[in-house]
């Protein structure tokens, strides 16, 4: 198994459990140069809020999207957009990524922004 297959195997187990609970989830995806966050409905069919380092206003504040400062900004932004959509409690779906570095920074910033998970 390579790194990608291992990550997707871990993600599949997590998503199966979250689908069983029908929980609204905060999904995080990171690439080398960007980080993305989405809040997905309990049925898994709709994206209720999204934020990423690809957005024009985020790129104006943080020129490099692949670092912890960018992840913190995206975490605060997704929490703000979730509150605007009326969502306070989510299940954290790290998509098989290890909970450290940029993923952990985004999660902590979302918690500071008012999301509960």
Buried (B, 14 or more C-beta within 10 A) or exposed (E): EEEEEEBEEBBEEBBEEBEEEEBBBBBBBBEEEBBBBBBBBBEEEEEBBBBBBEBEEBBEEBEEBBBBBBBBBBBBBBBBBBBEEEBEEBBBBBBBBEEEEBBBBBBEBBBEBEBEB
